[in-house]
Amino acid sequence: MLRIRVSPITEQDLQEGAKYYNRQQPGLGKRFEEAVKQTFDKILRIPQAASISTMTSDIK
């Protein structure tokens, strides 16, 4: 079974992004979190739909 691992710094970035969006408009942060989750779910369902051509340490 495939899994998506999110680095601690990426997790922090996502949380900060959600907080930022909530400050812009209440509830928008939740929508952002749901969009990220839906994207991760799509990647897990169909990983071959898009591929990373070059793996580098810069990928979060």
Stockholm file with secondary structure:
# STOCKHOLM 1.0

chainA/1-60         MLRIRVSPITEQDLQEGAKYYNRQQPGLGKRFEEAVKQTFDKILRIPQAASISTMTSDIK
#=GR chainA/1-60 SS CCCCCCCHHHHHHHHHHHHHHHHHSTTHHHHHHHHHHHHHHHHHHCGGGSCCSSCCTTCC
#=GC SS_cons        CCCCCCCHHHHHHHHHHHHHHHHHSTTHHHHHHHHHHHHHHHHHHCGGGSCCSSCCTTCC
//
